[in-house]
Amino acid sequence: MEAVRILGKPTTITWDYDEEADVLYLSIGEPQPAVGVDIGEGIILRYDEARREVVGLTLIGLGARLLEGLAGRY
């Protein structure tokens, strides 16, 4: 199996949060077209097949899960 590059070089992380859909989009560098790979628990890994590297993550239901996690603490 060939290696997959994950943050192989320093770069900027950009993000966008859709409050209505409760989805956080993280992009390594500028957002770009990529294949989405569902890795479970509301996490979609965004992968550039041509360059064989991770280019972002999509986190579904982040706000709801955060509130759920905090509820047990307070």
N, CA, C and O atoms as a Tripos MOL2 file, in Angstrom:
@<TRIPOS>MOLECULE
protein
  296   295    74     0     0
PROTEIN
NO_CHARGES

@<TRIPOS>ATOM
      1 N           0.8430   -1.1790    0.0000 N.3       1 MET1
      2 CA          0.0000    0.0000    0.0000 C.3       1 MET1
      3 C           0.8890    1.2430    0.0000 C.2       1 MET1
      4 O           1.8190    1.3560    0.7980 O.2       1 MET1
      5 N           0.5890    2.1660   -0.8990 N.am      2 GLU2
      6 CA          1.3700    3.3970   -0.9850 C.3       2 GLU2
      7 C           0.9860    4.3670    0.1300 C.2       2 GLU2
      8 O          -0.1440    4.3670    0.6180 O.2       2 GLU2
      9 N           1.9400    5.1760    0.5120 N.am      3 ALA3
     10 CA          1.7220    6.1530    1.5810 C.3       3 ALA3
     11 C           0.7820    7.2590    1.1140 C.2       3 ALA3
     12 O           0.7490    7.6160   -0.0630 O.2       3 ALA3
     13 N           0.0330    7.7820    2.0520 N.am      4 VAL4
     14 CA         -0.8380    8.9280    1.8240 C.3       4 VAL4
     15 C          -0.2510   10.0930    2.6010 C.2       4 VAL4
     16 O           0.0660    9.9610    3.7830 O.2       4 VAL4
     17 N          -0.1060   11.2340    1.9390 N.am      5 ARG5
     18 CA          0.4380   12.4110    2.6210 C.3       5 ARG5
     19 C          -0.6470   13.1010    3.4340 C.2       5 ARG5
     20 O          -1.7280   13.4080    2.9310 O.2       5 ARG5
     21 N          -0.3350   13.3340    4.6920 N.am      6 ILE6
     22 CA         -1.2330   14.0650    5.5810 C.3       6 ILE6
     23 C          -0.4160   15.1780    6.2140 C.2       6 ILE6
     24 O           0.4650   14.9240    7.0360 O.2       6 ILE6
     25 N          -0.7070   16.3960    5.8330 N.am      7 LEU7
     26 CA          0.0320   17.5660    6.3330 C.3       7 LEU7
     27 C           1.5310   17.3880    6.1570 C.2       7 LEU7
     28 O           2.3000   17.5330    7.1080 O.2       7 LEU7
     29 N           1.9390   17.0750    4.9400 N.am      8 GLY8
     30 CA          3.3410   16.8650    4.6370 C.3       8 GLY8
     31 C           4.1780   18.1190    4.6530 C.2       8 GLY8
     32 O           5.4040   18.0370    4.7370 O.2       8 GLY8
     33 N           3.5570   19.2720    4.5760 N.am      9 LYS9
     34 CA          4.2990   20.5290    4.5860 C.3       9 LYS9
     35 C           3.4740   21.5820    5.3160 C.2       9 LYS9
     36 O           2.2480   21.4800    5.3530 O.2       9 LYS9
     37 N           4.1100   22.5760    5.8870 N.am     10 PRO10
     38 CA          3.3620   23.6340    6.5720 C.3      10 PRO10
     39 C           2.4340   24.3360    5.5830 C.2      10 PRO10
     40 O           2.8280   24.6400    4.4570 O.2      10 PRO10
     41 N           1.2270   24.5840    6.0040 N.am     11 THR11
     42 CA          0.2660   25.2530    5.1370 C.3      11 THR11
     43 C          -0.8100   25.9140    5.9910 C.2      11 THR11
     44 O          -0.8180   25.7740    7.2140 O.2      11 THR11
     45 N          -1.6820   26.6070    5.3600 N.am     12 THR12
     46 CA         -2.7790   27.2800    6.0310 C.3      12 THR12
     47 C          -3.9970   26.3620    6.0860 C.2      12 THR12
     48 O          -4.3110   25.6710    5.1160 O.2      12 THR12
     49 N          -4.6660   26.3640    7.2120 N.am     13 ILE13
     50 CA         -5.9230   25.6460    7.3430 C.3      13 ILE13
     51 C          -7.0340   26.6890    7.2380 C.2      13 ILE13
     52 O          -7.0640   27.6420    8.0150 O.2      13 ILE13
     53 N          -7.9380   26.5140    6.2870 N.am     14 THR14
     54 CA         -9.0860   27.3960    6.1630 C.3      14 THR14
     55 C         -10.3180   26.6310    6.6170 C.2      14 THR14
     56 O         -10.3600   25.4020    6.5530 O.2      14 THR14
     57 N         -11.3220   27.3710    7.0770 N.am     15 TRP15
     58 CA        -12.5200   26.6940    7.5670 C.3      15 TRP15
     59 C         -13.7570   27.5160    7.2710 C.2      15 TRP15
     60 O         -13.7020   28.7260    7.0510 O.2      15 TRP15
     61 N         -14.8820   26.8050    7.2750 N.am     16 ASP16
     62 CA        -16.1860   27.4360    7.1090 C.3      16 ASP16
     63 C         -17.1740   26.6040    7.9040 C.2      16 ASP16
     64 O         -17.1840   25.3780    7.7980 O.2      16 ASP16
     65 N         -18.0090   27.2650    8.7030 N.am     17 TYR17
     66 CA        -18.9960   26.5620    9.5020 C.3      17 TYR17
     67 C         -20.3860   26.9410    9.0220 C.2      17 TYR17
     68 O         -20.7260   28.1230    8.9720 O.2      17 TYR17
     69 N         -21.1900   25.9500    8.6680 N.am     18 ASP18
     70 CA        -22.5790   26.1500    8.2700 C.3      18 ASP18
     71 C         -23.4330   25.8840    9.5050 C.2      18 ASP18
     72 O         -23.7090   24.7340    9.8460 O.2      18 ASP18
     73 N         -23.8460   26.9590   10.1680 N.am     19 GLU19
     74 CA        -24.5710   26.8230   11.4350 C.3      19 GLU19
     75 C         -25.9160   26.1270   11.2450 C.2      19 GLU19
     76 O         -26.3200   25.3100   12.0730 O.2      19 GLU19
     77 N         -26.5930   26.4460   10.1750 N.am     20 GLU20
     78 CA        -27.9080   25.8420    9.9310 C.3      20 GLU20
     79 C         -27.7980   24.3240    9.7560 C.2      20 GLU20
     80 O         -28.6150   23.5760   10.2940 O.2      20 GLU20
     81 N         -26.8050   23.8750    9.0160 N.am     21 ALA21
     82 CA        -26.6100   22.4400    8.7850 C.3      21 ALA21
     83 C         -25.7560   21.7910    9.8730 C.2      21 ALA21
     84 O         -25.6820   20.5640    9.9460 O.2      21 ALA21
     85 N         -25.1130   22.5950   10.7150 N.am     22 ASP22
     86 CA        -24.2060   22.1290   11.7660 C.3      22 ASP22
     87 C         -23.0770   21.2830   11.1700 C.2      22 ASP22
     88 O         -22.8420   20.1410   11.5670 O.2      22 ASP22
     89 N         -22.3910   21.8930   10.2000 N.am     23 VAL23
     90 CA        -21.2910   21.2180    9.5130 C.3      23 VAL23
     91 C         -20.0840   22.1550    9.4790 C.2      23 VAL23
     92 O         -20.2000   23.3220    9.1050 O.2      23 VAL23
     93 N         -18.9250   21.6270    9.8750 N.am     24 LEU24
     94 CA        -17.6660   22.3730    9.8100 C.3      24 LEU24
     95 C         -16.8290   21.8030    8.6700 C.2      24 LEU24
     96 O         -16.5920   20.5970    8.5990 O.2      24 LEU24
     97 N         -16.3900   22.6810    7.7870 N.am     25 TYR25
     98 CA        -15.5380   22.2990    6.6630 C.3      25 TYR25
     99 C         -14.1270   22.8130    6.9380 C.2      25 TYR25
    100 O         -13.9370   24.0180    7.1050 O.2      25 TYR25
    101 N         -13.1550   21.9410    6.9880 N.am     26 LEU26
    102 CA        -11.7480   22.3140    7.1530 C.3      26 LEU26
    103 C         -11.0140   21.9800    5.8640 C.2      26 LEU26
    104 O         -11.1470   20.8760    5.3360 O.2      26 LEU26
    105 N         -10.2450   22.9250    5.3610 N.am     27 SER27
    106 CA         -9.4640   22.7000    4.1440 C.3      27 SER27
    107 C          -7.9990   22.9670    4.4320 C.2      27 SER27
    108 O          -7.6510   23.9470    5.0910 O.2      27 SER27
    109 N          -7.1530   22.0970    3.9390 N.am     28 ILE28
    110 CA         -5.7150   22.2910    4.0350 C.3      28 ILE28
    111 C          -5.3310   23.1040    2.8050 C.2      28 ILE28
    112 O          -5.3400   22.5930    1.6850 O.2      28 ILE28
    113 N          -4.9990   24.3590    3.0180 N.am     29 GLY29
    114 CA         -4.8100   25.2830    1.9070 C.3      29 GLY29
    115 C          -6.1760   25.7740    1.4420 C.2      29 GLY29
    116 O          -7.1370   25.7560    2.2110 O.2      29 GLY29
    117 N          -6.2650   26.2050    0.2080 N.am     30 GLU30
    118 CA         -7.5320   26.6760   -0.3410 C.3      30 GLU30
    119 C          -8.4440   25.4750   -0.6230 C.2      30 GLU30
    120 O          -7.9590   24.4130   -1.0140 O.2      30 GLU30
    121 N          -9.7660   25.6350   -0.4260 N.am     31 PRO31
    122 CA        -10.6880   24.5460   -0.7510 C.3      31 PRO31
    123 C         -10.5390   24.1310   -2.2210 C.2      31 PRO31
    124 O         -10.3230   24.9690   -3.0960 O.2      31 PRO31
    125 N         -10.6560   22.8410   -2.4700 N.am     32 GLN32
    126 CA        -10.4970   22.3210   -3.8280 C.3      32 GLN32
    127 C         -11.3380   21.0680   -4.0000 C.2      32 GLN32
    128 O         -11.7180   20.4300   -3.0180 O.2      32 GLN32
    129 N         -11.6320   20.7110   -5.2530 N.am     33 PRO33
    130 CA        -12.3880   19.4850   -5.4970 C.3      33 PRO33
    131 C         -11.6170   18.2790   -4.9590 C.2      33 PRO33
    132 O         -10.3920   18.2180   -5.0620 O.2      33 PRO33
    133 N         -12.3450   17.3240   -4.3870 N.am     34 ALA34
    134 CA        -11.7100   16.1440   -3.8210 C.3      34 ALA34
    135 C         -12.7490   15.0390   -3.6530 C.2      34 ALA34
    136 O         -13.9530   15.2860   -3.7150 O.2      34 ALA34
    137 N         -12.2700   13.8360   -3.4420 N.am     35 VAL35
    138 CA        -13.1270   12.7010   -3.1670 C.3      35 VAL35
    139 C         -13.4140   12.6940   -1.6660 C.2      35 VAL35
    140 O         -12.5080   12.8950   -0.8570 O.2      35 VAL35
    141 N         -14.6690   12.4630   -1.2980 N.am     36 GLY36
    142 CA        -15.0230   12.3630    0.1070 C.3      36 GLY36
    143 C         -15.0110   10.9060    0.5440 C.2      36 GLY36
    144 O         -15.6260   10.0550   -0.0980 O.2      36 GLY36
    145 N         -14.3130   10.6200    1.6350 N.am     37 VAL37
    146 CA        -14.2370    9.2590    2.1830 C.3      37 VAL37
    147 C         -14.8260    9.3040    3.5920 C.2      37 VAL37
    148 O         -14.2690    9.9430    4.4850 O.2      37 VAL37
    149 N         -15.9580    8.6200    3.7840 N.am     38 ASP38
    150 CA        -16.6160    8.5910    5.0930 C.3      38 ASP38
    151 C         -15.8100    7.6840    6.0140 C.2      38 ASP38
    152 O         -15.7430    6.4750    5.7960 O.2      38 ASP38
    153 N         -15.1940    8.2690    7.0500 N.am     39 ILE39
    154 CA        -14.3880    7.4640    7.9690 C.3      39 ILE39
    155 C         -15.1280    7.2200    9.2880 C.2      39 ILE39
    156 O         -14.5360    6.7510   10.2600 O.2      39 ILE39
    157 N         -16.4150    7.5400    9.3130 N.am     40 GLY40
    158 CA        -17.2620    7.2280   10.4600 C.3      40 GLY40
    159 C         -17.4610    8.3680   11.4230 C.2      40 GLY40
    160 O         -16.6920    9.3280   11.4560 O.2      40 GLY40
    161 N         -18.5220    8.2400   12.2130 N.am     41 GLU41
    162 CA        -18.8710    9.1940   13.2700 C.3      41 GLU41
    163 C         -18.9730   10.6280   12.7690 C.2      41 GLU41
    164 O         -18.5480   11.5560   13.4570 O.2      41 GLU41
    165 N         -19.5330   10.8170   11.5770 N.am     42 GLY42
    166 CA        -19.7550   12.1560   11.0510 C.3      42 GLY42
    167 C         -18.5210   12.8410   10.5130 C.2      42 GLY42
    168 O         -18.5020   14.0660   10.3880 O.2      42 GLY42
    169 N         -17.4870   12.0790   10.1920 N.am     43 ILE43
    170 CA        -16.2500   12.6590    9.6730 C.3      43 ILE43
    171 C         -16.0460   12.1890    8.2330 C.2      43 ILE43
    172 O         -15.9840   10.9910    7.9560 O.2      43 ILE43
    173 N         -15.9450   13.1530    7.3320 N.am     44 ILE44
    174 CA        -15.6690   12.8740    5.9200 C.3      44 ILE44
    175 C         -14.2710   13.4110    5.6260 C.2      44 ILE44
    176 O         -14.0210   14.6100    5.7570 O.2      44 ILE44
    177 N         -13.3790   12.5370    5.2360 N.am     45 LEU45
    178 CA        -12.0160   12.9230    4.8690 C.3      45 LEU45
    179 C         -12.0330   13.3070    3.3950 C.2      45 LEU45
    180 O         -12.5720   12.5680    2.5710 O.2      45 LEU45
    181 N         -11.4550   14.4430    3.0550 N.am     46 ARG46
    182 CA        -11.4170   14.8970    1.6520 C.3      46 ARG46
    183 C         -10.0230   14.6050    1.1090 C.2      46 ARG46
    184 O          -9.0120   15.0160    1.6780 O.2      46 ARG46
    185 N         -10.0010   13.8850   -0.0070 N.am     47 TYR47
    186 CA         -8.7630   13.3010   -0.5190 C.3      47 TYR47
    187 C          -8.5720   13.6340   -1.9890 C.2      47 TYR47
    188 O          -9.4720   13.4180   -2.8010 O.2      47 TYR47
    189 N          -7.3920   14.1630   -2.3360 N.am     48 ASP48
    190 CA         -7.0290   14.4330   -3.7270 C.3      48 ASP48
    191 C          -6.3480   13.1830   -4.2800 C.2      48 ASP48
    192 O          -5.2050   12.8850   -3.9320 O.2      48 ASP48
    193 N          -7.0570   12.4560   -5.1410 N.am     49 GLU49
    194 CA         -6.5210   11.1930   -5.6670 C.3      49 GLU49
    195 C          -5.2790   11.3990   -6.5330 C.2      49 GLU49
    196 O          -4.3500   10.5930   -6.4780 O.2      49 GLU49
    197 N          -5.2500   12.4560   -7.3210 N.am     50 ALA50
    198 CA         -4.1130   12.6870   -8.2200 C.3      50 ALA50
    199 C          -2.8200   12.9370   -7.4430 C.2      50 ALA50
    200 O          -1.7620   12.4340   -7.8190 O.2      50 ALA50
    201 N          -2.9040   13.7080   -6.3690 N.am     51 ARG51
    202 CA         -1.7130   14.0200   -5.5740 C.3      51 ARG51
    203 C          -1.5080   13.0600   -4.4080 C.2      51 ARG51
    204 O          -0.4850   13.1090   -3.7250 O.2      51 ARG51
    205 N          -2.4920   12.1820   -4.1850 N.am     52 ARG52
    206 CA         -2.4470   11.2030   -3.0910 C.3      52 ARG52
    207 C          -2.2210   11.8730   -1.7390 C.2      52 ARG52
    208 O          -1.3360   11.4980   -0.9700 O.2      52 ARG52
    209 N          -3.0710   12.8960   -1.4770 N.am     53 GLU53
    210 CA         -2.9420   13.5750   -0.1910 C.3      53 GLU53
    211 C          -4.2880   14.0640    0.3270 C.2      53 GLU53
    212 O          -5.2100   14.3550   -0.4360 O.2      53 GLU53
    213 N          -4.3660   14.1420    1.6400 N.am     54 VAL54
    214 CA         -5.5530   14.6590    2.3090 C.3      54 VAL54
    215 C          -5.5870   16.1730    2.1160 C.2      54 VAL54
    216 O          -4.5900   16.8610    2.3340 O.2      54 VAL54
    217 N          -6.7560   16.6830    1.7020 N.am     55 VAL55
    218 CA         -6.8800   18.1220    1.4800 C.3      55 VAL55
    219 C          -7.9280   18.7620    2.3840 C.2      55 VAL55
    220 O          -8.1520   19.9710    2.3130 O.2      55 VAL55
    221 N          -8.5780   17.9560    3.2390 N.am     56 GLY56
    222 CA         -9.5450   18.5470    4.1560 C.3      56 GLY56
    223 C         -10.3640   17.5180    4.9000 C.2      56 GLY56
    224 O         -10.2380   16.3110    4.6930 O.2      56 GLY56
    225 N         -11.2130   18.0400    5.7780 N.am     57 LEU57
    226 CA        -12.1420   17.2340    6.5650 C.3      57 LEU57
    227 C         -13.4790   17.9480    6.6040 C.2      57 LEU57
    228 O         -13.5350   19.1780    6.6070 O.2      57 LEU57
    229 N         -14.5550   17.1780    6.6330 N.am     58 THR58
    230 CA        -15.8850   17.7080    6.8600 C.3      58 THR58
    231 C         -16.3960   17.0430    8.1270 C.2      58 THR58
    232 O         -16.4180   15.8150    8.2220 O.2      58 THR58
    233 N         -16.8080   17.8490    9.1050 N.am     59 LEU59
    234 CA        -17.2830   17.3400   10.3900 C.3      59 LEU59
    235 C         -18.7740   17.6340   10.5110 C.2      59 LEU59
    236 O         -19.1770   18.7900   10.6430 O.2      59 LEU59
    237 N         -19.5850   16.5890   10.4660 N.am     60 ILE60
    238 CA        -21.0390   16.7110   10.4750 C.3      60 ILE60
    239 C         -21.5610   16.6280   11.9050 C.2      60 ILE60
    240 O         -21.1700   15.7430   12.6660 O.2      60 ILE60
    241 N         -22.4450   17.5560   12.2660 N.am     61 GLY61
    242 CA        -23.0480   17.5560   13.5930 C.3      61 GLY61
    243 C         -22.0980   17.9830   14.6910 C.2      61 GLY61
    244 O         -22.2590   17.5730   15.8400 O.2      61 GLY61
    245 N         -21.1170   18.7930   14.3590 N.am     62 LEU62
    246 CA        -20.0880   19.1730   15.3250 C.3      62 LEU62
    247 C         -20.6600   19.9250   16.5270 C.2      62 LEU62
    248 O         -20.3350   19.5970   17.6680 O.2      62 LEU62
    249 N         -21.4920   20.9100   16.2900 N.am     63 GLY63
    250 CA        -22.0530   21.7000   17.3820 C.3      63 GLY63
    251 C         -22.8920   20.8460   18.3260 C.2      63 GLY63
    252 O         -22.7860   20.9740   19.5450 O.2      63 GLY63
    253 N         -23.7200   19.9810   17.7650 N.am     64 ALA64
    254 CA        -24.5680   19.1150   18.5880 C.3      64 ALA64
    255 C         -23.7200   18.1710   19.4300 C.2      64 ALA64
    256 O         -24.0190   17.9470   20.6030 O.2      64 ALA64
    257 N         -22.6680   17.6180   18.8420 N.am     65 ARG65
    258 CA        -21.8010   16.7090   19.6040 C.3      65 ARG65
    259 C         -21.0200   17.4570   20.6830 C.2      65 ARG65
    260 O         -20.7900   16.9180   21.7650 O.2      65 ARG65
    261 N         -20.6180   18.6760   20.3990 N.am     66 LEU66
    262 CA        -19.9270   19.4840   21.4000 C.3      66 LEU66
    263 C         -20.8390   19.7500   22.5960 C.2      66 LEU66
    264 O         -20.4310   19.5770   23.7440 O.2      66 LEU66
    265 N         -22.0770   20.1720   22.3220 N.am     67 LEU67
    266 CA        -23.0210   20.4320   23.4010 C.3      67 LEU67
    267 C         -23.3070   19.1660   24.2010 C.2      67 LEU67
    268 O         -23.4230   19.2200   25.4250 O.2      67 LEU67
    269 N         -23.4210   18.0410   23.5280 N.am     68 GLU68
    270 CA        -23.6580   16.7700   24.1980 C.3      68 GLU68
    271 C         -22.4800   16.4280   25.1260 C.2      68 GLU68
    272 O         -22.6830   15.9910   26.2590 O.2      68 GLU68
    273 N         -21.2750   16.6270   24.6430 N.am     69 GLY69
    274 CA        -20.0880   16.3440   25.4340 C.3      69 GLY69
    275 C         -19.9510   17.2670   26.6310 C.2      69 GLY69
    276 O         -19.5150   16.8480   27.7040 O.2      69 GLY69
    277 N         -20.3260   18.5330   26.4400 N.am     70 LEU70
    278 CA        -20.2410   19.5020   27.5260 C.3      70 LEU70
    279 C         -21.3360   19.3030   28.5710 C.2      70 LEU70
    280 O         -21.1390   19.6420   29.7380 O.2      70 LEU70
    281 N         -22.4850   18.7600   28.1730 N.am     71 ALA71
    282 CA        -23.6140   18.5740   29.0810 C.3      71 ALA71
    283 C         -23.2380   17.7190   30.2880 C.2      71 ALA71
    284 O         -23.7230   17.9660   31.3930 O.2      71 ALA71
    285 N         -22.4060   16.7450   30.0980 N.am     72 GLY72
    286 CA        -22.0000   15.8730   31.1880 C.3      72 GLY72
    287 C         -21.0030   16.5210   32.1290 C.2      72 GLY72
    288 O         -20.7520   16.0010   33.2160 O.2      72 GLY72
    289 N         -20.4360   17.6340   31.7340 N.am     73 ARG73
    290 CA        -19.4170   18.3010   32.5520 C.3      73 ARG73
    291 C         -19.9880   19.3670   33.4740 C.2      73 ARG73
    292 O         -19.3710   19.7090   34.4830 O.2      73 ARG73
    293 N         -21.1580   19.8940   33.1390 N.am     74 TYR74
    294 CA        -21.7020   21.0320   33.9130 C.3      74 TYR74
    295 C         -23.0710   20.7190   34.4580 C.2      74 TYR74
    296 O         -23.6740   21.5560   35.1290 O.2      74 TYR74
@<TRIPOS>BOND
     1     1     2 1
     2     2     3 1
     3     3     4 2
     4     3     5 am
     5     5     6 1
     6     6     7 1
     7     7     8 2
     8     7     9 am
     9     9    10 1
    10    10    11 1
    11    11    12 2
    12    11    13 am
    13    13    14 1
    14    14    15 1
    15    15    16 2
    16    15    17 am
    17    17    18 1
    18    18    19 1
    19    19    20 2
    20    19    21 am
    21    21    22 1
    22    22    23 1
    23    23    24 2
    24    23    25 am
    25    25    26 1
    26    26    27 1
    27    27    28 2
    28    27    29 am
    29    29    30 1
    30    30    31 1
    31    31    32 2
    32    31    33 am
    33    33    34 1
    34    34    35 1
    35    35    36 2
    36    35    37 am
    37    37    38 1
    38    38    39 1
    39    39    40 2
    40    39    41 am
    41    41    42 1
    42    42    43 1
    43    43    44 2
    44    43    45 am
    45    45    46 1
    46    46    47 1
    47    47    48 2
    48    47    49 am
    49    49    50 1
    50    50    51 1
    51    51    52 2
    52    51    53 am
    53    53    54 1
    54    54    55 1
    55    55    56 2
    56    55    57 am
    57    57    58 1
    58    58    59 1
    59    59    60 2
    60    59    61 am
    61    61    62 1
    62    62    63 1
    63    63    64 2
    64    63    65 am
    65    65    66 1
    66    66    67 1
    67    67    68 2
    68    67    69 am
    69    69    70 1
    70    70    71 1
    71    71    72 2
    72    71    73 am
    73    73    74 1
    74    74    75 1
    75    75    76 2
    76    75    77 am
    77    77    78 1
    78    78    79 1
    79    79    80 2
    80    79    81 am
    81    81    82 1
    82    82    83 1
    83    83    84 2
    84    83    85 am
    85    85    86 1
    86    86    87 1
    87    87    88 2
    88    87    89 am
    89    89    90 1
    90    90    91 1
    91    91    92 2
    92    91    93 am
    93    93    94 1
    94    94    95 1
    95    95    96 2
    96    95    97 am
    97    97    98 1
    98    98    99 1
    99    99   100 2
   100    99   101 am
   101   101   102 1
   102   102   103 1
   103   103   104 2
   104   103   105 am
   105   105   106 1
   106   106   107 1
   107   107   108 2
   108   107   109 am
   109   109   110 1
   110   110   111 1
   111   111   112 2
   112   111   113 am
   113   113   114 1
   114   114   115 1
   115   115   116 2
   116   115   117 am
   117   117   118 1
   118   118   119 1
   119   119   120 2
   120   119   121 am
   121   121   122 1
   122   122   123 1
   123   123   124 2
   124   123   125 am
   125   125   126 1
   126   126   127 1
   127   127   128 2
   128   127   129 am
   129   129   130 1
   130   130   131 1
   131   131   132 2
   132   131   133 am
   133   133   134 1
   134   134   135 1
   135   135   136 2
   136   135   137 am
   137   137   138 1
   138   138   139 1
   139   139   140 2
   140   139   141 am
   141   141   142 1
   142   142   143 1
   143   143   144 2
   144   143   145 am
   145   145   146 1
   146   146   147 1
   147   147   148 2
   148   147   149 am
   149   149   150 1
   150   150   151 1
   151   151   152 2
   152   151   153 am
   153   153   154 1
   154   154   155 1
   155   155   156 2
   156   155   157 am
   157   157   158 1
   158   158   159 1
   159   159   160 2
   160   159   161 am
   161   161   162 1
   162   162   163 1
   163   163   164 2
   164   163   165 am
   165   165   166 1
   166   166   167 1
   167   167   168 2
   168   167   169 am
   169   169   170 1
   170   170   171 1
   171   171   172 2
   172   171   173 am
   173   173   174 1
   174   174   175 1
   175   175   176 2
   176   175   177 am
   177   177   178 1
   178   178   179 1
   179   179   180 2
   180   179   181 am
   181   181   182 1
   182   182   183 1
   183   183   184 2
   184   183   185 am
   185   185   186 1
   186   186   187 1
   187   187   188 2
   188   187   189 am
   189   189   190 1
   190   190   191 1
   191   191   192 2
   192   191   193 am
   193   193   194 1
   194   194   195 1
   195   195   196 2
   196   195   197 am
   197   197   198 1
   198   198   199 1
   199   199   200 2
   200   199   201 am
   201   201   202 1
   202   202   203 1
   203   203   204 2
   204   203   205 am
   205   205   206 1
   206   206   207 1
   207   207   208 2
   208   207   209 am
   209   209   210 1
   210   210   211 1
   211   211   212 2
   212   211   213 am
   213   213   214 1
   214   214   215 1
   215   215   216 2
   216   215   217 am
   217   217   218 1
   218   218   219 1
   219   219   220 2
   220   219   221 am
   221   221   222 1
   222   222   223 1
   223   223   224 2
   224   223   225 am
   225   225   226 1
   226   226   227 1
   227   227   228 2
   228   227   229 am
   229   229   230 1
   230   230   231 1
   231   231   232 2
   232   231   233 am
   233   233   234 1
   234   234   235 1
   235   235   236 2
   236   235   237 am
   237   237   238 1
   238   238   239 1
   239   239   240 2
   240   239   241 am
   241   241   242 1
   242   242   243 1
   243   243   244 2
   244   243   245 am
   245   245   246 1
   246   246   247 1
   247   247   248 2
   248   247   249 am
   249   249   250 1
   250   250   251 1
   251   251   252 2
   252   251   253 am
   253   253   254 1
   254   254   255 1
   255   255   256 2
   256   255   257 am
   257   257   258 1
   258   258   259 1
   259   259   260 2
   260   259   261 am
   261   261   262 1
   262   262   263 1
   263   263   264 2
   264   263   265 am
   265   265   266 1
   266   266   267 1
   267   267   268 2
   268   267   269 am
   269   269   270 1
   270   270   271 1
   271   271   272 2
   272   271   273 am
   273   273   274 1
   274   274   275 1
   275   275   276 2
   276   275   277 am
   277   277   278 1
   278   278   279 1
   279   279   280 2
   280   279   281 am
   281   281   282 1
   282   282   283 1
   283   283   284 2
   284   283   285 am
   285   285   286 1
   286   286   287 1
   287   287   288 2
   288   287   289 am
   289   289   290 1
   290   290   291 1
   291   291   292 2
   292   291   293 am
   293   293   294 1
   294   294   295 1
   295   295   296 2
@<TRIPOS>SUBSTRUCTURE
     1 MET1         2 RESIDUE 1 A MET
     2 GLU2         6 RESIDUE 1 A GLU
     3 ALA3        10 RESIDUE 1 A ALA
     4 VAL4        14 RESIDUE 1 A VAL
     5 ARG5        18 RESIDUE 1 A ARG
     6 ILE6        22 RESIDUE 1 A ILE
     7 LEU7        26 RESIDUE 1 A LEU
     8 GLY8        30 RESIDUE 1 A GLY
     9 LYS9        34 RESIDUE 1 A LYS
    10 PRO10       38 RESIDUE 1 A PRO
    11 THR11       42 RESIDUE 1 A THR
    12 THR12       46 RESIDUE 1 A THR
    13 ILE13       50 RESIDUE 1 A ILE
    14 THR14       54 RESIDUE 1 A THR
    15 TRP15       58 RESIDUE 1 A TRP
    16 ASP16       62 RESIDUE 1 A ASP
    17 TYR17       66 RESIDUE 1 A TYR
    18 ASP18       70 RESIDUE 1 A ASP
    19 GLU19       74 RESIDUE 1 A GLU
    20 GLU20       78 RESIDUE 1 A GLU
    21 ALA21       82 RESIDUE 1 A ALA
    22 ASP22       86 RESIDUE 1 A ASP
    23 VAL23       90 RESIDUE 1 A VAL
    24 LEU24       94 RESIDUE 1 A LEU
    25 TYR25       98 RESIDUE 1 A TYR
    26 LEU26      102 RESIDUE 1 A LEU
    27 SER27      106 RESIDUE 1 A SER
    28 ILE28      110 RESIDUE 1 A ILE
    29 GLY29      114 RESIDUE 1 A GLY
    30 GLU30      118 RESIDUE 1 A GLU
    31 PRO31      122 RESIDUE 1 A PRO
    32 GLN32      126 RESIDUE 1 A GLN
    33 PRO33      130 RESIDUE 1 A PRO
    34 ALA34      134 RESIDUE 1 A ALA
    35 VAL35      138 RESIDUE 1 A VAL
    36 GLY36      142 RESIDUE 1 A GLY
    37 VAL37      146 RESIDUE 1 A VAL
    38 ASP38      150 RESIDUE 1 A ASP
    39 ILE39      154 RESIDUE 1 A ILE
    40 GLY40      158 RESIDUE 1 A GLY
    41 GLU41      162 RESIDUE 1 A GLU
    42 GLY42      166 RESIDUE 1 A GLY
    43 ILE43      170 RESIDUE 1 A ILE
    44 ILE44      174 RESIDUE 1 A ILE
    45 LEU45      178 RESIDUE 1 A LEU
    46 ARG46      182 RESIDUE 1 A ARG
    47 TYR47      186 RESIDUE 1 A TYR
    48 ASP48      190 RESIDUE 1 A ASP
    49 GLU49      194 RESIDUE 1 A GLU
    50 ALA50      198 RESIDUE 1 A ALA
    51 ARG51      202 RESIDUE 1 A ARG
    52 ARG52      206 RESIDUE 1 A ARG
    53 GLU53      210 RESIDUE 1 A GLU
    54 VAL54      214 RESIDUE 1 A VAL
    55 VAL55      218 RESIDUE 1 A VAL
    56 GLY56      222 RESIDUE 1 A GLY
    57 LEU57      226 RESIDUE 1 A LEU
    58 THR58      230 RESIDUE 1 A THR
    59 LEU59      234 RESIDUE 1 A LEU
    60 ILE60      238 RESIDUE 1 A ILE
    61 GLY61      242 RESIDUE 1 A GLY
    62 LEU62      246 RESIDUE 1 A LEU
    63 GLY63      250 RESIDUE 1 A GLY
    64 ALA64      254 RESIDUE 1 A ALA
    65 ARG65      258 RESIDUE 1 A ARG
    66 LEU66      262 RESIDUE 1 A LEU
    67 LEU67      266 RESIDUE 1 A LEU
    68 GLU68      270 RESIDUE 1 A GLU
    69 GLY69      274 RESIDUE 1 A GLY
    70 LEU70      278 RESIDUE 1 A LEU
    71 ALA71      282 RESIDUE 1 A ALA
    72 GLY72      286 RESIDUE 1 A GLY
    73 ARG73      290 RESIDUE 1 A ARG
    74 TYR74      294 RESIDUE 1 A TYR
